[in-house]
């Protein structure tokens, strides 16, 4: 079993004065939810997610050599403009990963990042953002150590991303990723995400249409929500359930059992929000329109037998999941009956993707 010590590098064989890397990393949508974490971004339970394709962060990282100092030197741009509100999170991220990337204090960085979807609205923007930044930083380390293997590169990128945002470790690979120690997944780890390969053809190009019920920032952050699981009266049972559901979902994804997929995925989504509603203090991230959409999906599925279902992240938006061969009918249903519940009628068409990649 790997340890975090494995990601502390020896002396680099190469030097680099300056350079630039641009990468994109997608968001992901958990099907078995992770809610609750321990010290150092270790999950309280394992999770499994679909990696998305279109909802992504694109980050350009310019770097130039400076005299080493005690702090970190960086400028941060979000969608082309300075974003002071993001600086503390990047500062904290650098502090957490400095031992694993000793070159951090020897460069000045210009981080220029943008999203293809609304920030802080429950579409895991921190996941894609931290994954993209970790990926570009690993571009530097790969240049300093060209003999690095691809497996090590992706494991460490996922490991670093996790230290910025837990679910970010699931955004480096596609199509399906497991994060967290799981007894029946020998390759699983609390330290990084691992791809699950045994996926039935039904789930290739699986569609995720994200209905933007509320594009504003959540009134309770995911960090606060995770912390509330520490003294939650139902926490231990929930963690046991997640282990059981992950085992079951692996079988479903391998066998292509869409009815069981629907039941498990919707149950997981509602359980996540049940944990929020039964914590102390309690809170509700769903909106009235979230519930209207859920009921419409249930009715549509009953009338048409089309295997469409929903999942929710830590927010009000609804992810509508369905096989690609039903895309035309489901999108027509969304336009006819669900758009009215979306903020400004907006939604995003997405599907399973392949993970992070360099753009230069």
N, C-alpha and C positions, 0 to 999 in steps of 0.2 A: 504493500500500500504506500502511495506517495505521501510525502510530507511537504509542508510549505518550505522546508529547508532546501528541498530539491530545486527550488526556483531562485535561489540566491546564486548569481553567476560568479565564476572565477574571473581572473583578469581577461579583458577582451583582447583578441589578437590583432584587431584593426583599430584605426583611429578615423575620426570623421570631424571635419571642421564645420560644415553646415550642410543643409539639405532640406528636403520637403517630401512629405508623404501625404497623400489624400486617400481616404478610405470611406466606404459606406458600410454601415451595419444596420440590420433591420431590427424592428421591434419583434416581440414574440408574444404569444397568447398562451398562458398556462391552461391546460385542461385539468390536470390534477394540481390544485393550488398550493402554493407555499405561503403560509401566514404564521409569522412568529419566527424569531431568529435569536441566535446566541451571540456571544462575543466574537468579534472578527468576521462578521457577516456569514456565520455558519447557520444553515437553515435548521429550523426545529423539526421539519419533516421534508421528505423528498418531494419533488415536483416533476411534471412532464409537460412539455410545451410544443406547440407548432411554431416553427420559425416563419415569420412573414416575409414578404418580398417588397411591397411598395411603400409601406410605412417604415421609413428608415431615416437615419441621421447620416449626413455627409460631413466629414471633418477633414479639414486641411491643417496639417501640422508643419509649420516652418520652424527650423531650429538653427542656431548659430552658437559657436563656442564662446564661452566667457570664462573668466577666472572663477574657479570654484568658490562658493560661499556657503554660509550656514543656511540660507533660505532658498526659496525657489523663485526663479525669474520667469514670469509669463504674462502675456497679454491675452485677453479673452474677448472674442467677438462672437456674437450670436446673430445670425442672418445679416452680417456685415456691419453691425454696430456694437460698440462696447456694452457689455452686460455685467455690471458690477454685482448684481444679485447672485450670479453664478460663481463668482470668485471663491467664496468660502468653501463650496463643495469641491472645487478643483484643488484648492489648497489642502483640504483634508485628504483627498484622494492621493495627492503626491506624497503627503506625510505617511500614509499607510503603505505605499508601494516603494518608497525610497530604498529600503533595504534590498528589494528585488531588482531595482533598476538604478544602480549606483551612478549612472551617467546623468541623472535628473538635475543635479546641482552644478553640472558643468556646461549647461546650455541655457540660452534664453529661448523660450518658445512663444510662438504666436499661434494660438488655437482659434481657428475660424470654423464655426460649426453652424449647420442649418438642418432643420427637419422638413420632411415632406408632409407632416401632419401636425395638428395642434399640440403645443407643449402643455404638460401638466393637466391633461384632461382624461387620464385613465387609459391611455394607449401606450403606457410603458416608455415614455420618452427618455427617462433616466436610463433604462436598459439599453436602448439603441445608442444613446449619447455616450455612455461609459464604455460600451463595447467598441464603438468607433474610435474613441480616444485610446483605449488600450491597444487596439489593433495597430494604430499609427505608431505608438510608442514601441511596440514590438517590431515594427519596421526598422526603427533605429537600431534596436538590439540585434536584429538579424544582419544588418549592415556591418555592425561591429564584430559579429561572430557568424560569418557566412556558412560555417559548417553545421549550424543548427538544423535539426530535422524538422520536417513539417508537423509531425505529431507533437513534438515539444513546443513548437511555435504556437499551435492552436491551444494546447493545454494551458500554457502560461498566459496567453492572451485572455482566455476564459478566467483563469485564476485572478489575474489583475483586474479584469472588469468586475468580478464579484466584489472586490474590495471597494469599488466605487458605488455599485448598486447590485444587490444580490442577484436579481433576475437577469442582469446584464450578462452573466456567464452563460445564459442559454441563447444568446444572440450571435454567437460566433460561428456556429455550425447549423446545418439544416439536415433534414426537414423536421425531424422530431428529436428533441433533446431532453435528457434526464439529468437532473441536478439533485444531489443529496444521496447520502448512503442509503442503499436499499438492498436488503439481504438477498433478494432474488435477481439482482442485477450486479454481477461480480465486478464489472468495470466502473460502477458508479462511485462517486466521490462527493464529499462535502466541499471540496476545494475548487472544483470546476465542473462544467457541464460535459456530458458525453452524448454522442449521437446514438440514437436507437435505429438500427438498420432494418429490422424485420417488419417492414411496413407493406401492407397489402396494396395492390394497385388502386383500389377504391380511394385511397387517401392521397395518392399522387395528384398534385395540382388542386388539392382541396381548397375550396373558396372560403374566404372570410370577408364578408361585407360589414364594415364597421359603421353603425348608425350613431351619428354625433348628437346625442341627446343634450349634452351640456359640454361646451368647449372651454368653459372656465376652469380655473384651478380648483382642485378639490378642497373642501373645507377642513378635511383631516388628511394629513399626508400619510403615505404608506409607512414611513418610518415610525410615526406615532402609533399607527394601527398595529404594526408588528409588535411594538413594545407592550401594547395592551394584552397580548397573549401571555405575558409572563405570569400574571395572576388570574388568568381566565378560568372560570369554573369548569369549562368543558374542553380545556386545551388538550389534556392527555388523550381523551377519547378521539378528538379531532386528529391528532397526530397518528394514532393507530389507524383511523379510517383512511388517511392519506396513503399509508403504506399498503393497505389492502387494496385501495382503488388503483394504485399505480400498478400493482401486480395484475389486476383484472384488466386495466386499460392496455397494457402491453399485449395481452392475449387478444383483445379486441382488435388492436391495430394490426396484428399479424393475421388474424382470421377474417377480417373485413366484416364483422358483425355490426351493421349500422344501427340497428334498433338498440342494442346494448350500448353502443357508443353514445347515442343520444341520451339515454337514461343516465349514464354515468356522468357525462359532461355537464348536463343541466343540473344534476344533483350537486356536483362539485361547486358550480357557480353560486347556487343558492346557499350552500353551506358556508362559503366564504363570507357572504353578506350576513348570514345568521351569526357568525362569530363577531362581526362588527356590532350587530344589534344587541348582543348579549354580553358585551364587554362592559367594564366600568372605568371611565364613563362610556356610555353607549352612543352610537352614532349611526346614521343612515346615509349612504352615498348614492343609493338609487333615487331616482326622481319619479314622480307620477307617470311620466311618459315612458320610463323604463318598464314599468309594470304593464302599461297599455301594450307596448310592443311584445312583451313576453306572451300575453294572452292572445294577441293576434297570431303569433307564430304557432302556438299550440292549436289554435282553431284551423289555421291553414294546413298544418300537418295532418290533422284529423280528416279534413275534407278531401285532401289531394293524395295522401300517403307519400308525399315527397319527403325524403329523409333530411329535413332541414331542422336545425336546432340552434340554440343560443348558448353563449357563455358570456360572463361578465368578468371584468378585471376590477381593480379597486377604484371604481368610479361609476358614473351613471350610464356610460355608453354601452351599447349592445353589440356584441360580435355575433353575426349570423353565419353559421357554418353549414356547408352543404357540398356534395360532390360536384365536380366541374360539369358533368353532363346535364345537370339541372339548372345551370347558370341562367339561361334565358327565362325560364319560368319563375325562378326565385327573384330575379331582378325585376321582373314585371310586377310581382307581388309587392316587392319593396316600394317600387314607384307608385303603385296604386293605393297601397294601404299603410305603409310605414313611414314614408317620407314626411307626412304631416306631423309626426311626433319628433322629428329631428330639428335641432336648432338651425334656423334658416334653410331647412330642407336639405341639409348637407349629410353626405355619407361618403365612405371611402371603399372602393373595391380592391380587395387584396386577395392573396392566395399564399399557399405554402411556398417558401423560398429556400435558398441555399446557404444563407449566412453572410458573413462579412467578406469583403474583397477590396483589394487595392484598385484605385482608379487612375493611378499614374505609374 
